[in-house]
């Protein structure tokens, strides 16, 4: 599906996939309560947008620094495409700089030949890692545990 998209469609789709994957990872990590859903889902949720999800996942140790950096580059590229109605492409210097900053996506074991290939393979590698971590977290590996305590109880 992604191979057939134009540049704008590819960027917006990859960003949407990443935002959803981060939401799933955060939900899997947090305690299964209604407050978790309130933090992540719905209008004006504190962790309801791409930027806050990237920062939260990194701050909680759910993603590595390189993944954080790549997701931030994707977010910046997404914003360039999403906030203009004028034609924009991977040859624009602002977009090209962000794509050059992405790490090599090693899943395909070949160096990407075009900016589109680099964006697609780099972010695909991050998405695979996010989905893997979400699955592991759901099974209890890396899941948040309640650690609060009370000094005085029973009154």
C-alpha angles and dihedrals in degrees: 000000000000093000091064097050126101118241096268092048092048094051095045092046095048090048092049091049091049093047091051092045091052090049090052092048093050091046091049091049099048127074113277097253136127089250089062090056090047090054095050110026136059138021115331095002109163091234094032099108136065097250097051092044092053092049094044094048091051094043091051091050094246095124132034126244093257091052090048090051093049092048090049090052090050090049091052092048090047091052092052091054097038098050101052134063092196122097112277131174145171090271091067107107093231092054094039092054092055092047091050088054093059118104120245111274100228099190093092096044093221132095110253112248099204136035088248090055092048093050093045097046096040094051092040088058091052092047092052090051092048093050092047092051091047090054092048092047092051089056091054103266107128094359119153113256126205106253102164121117140185124233096204124025139168102053 
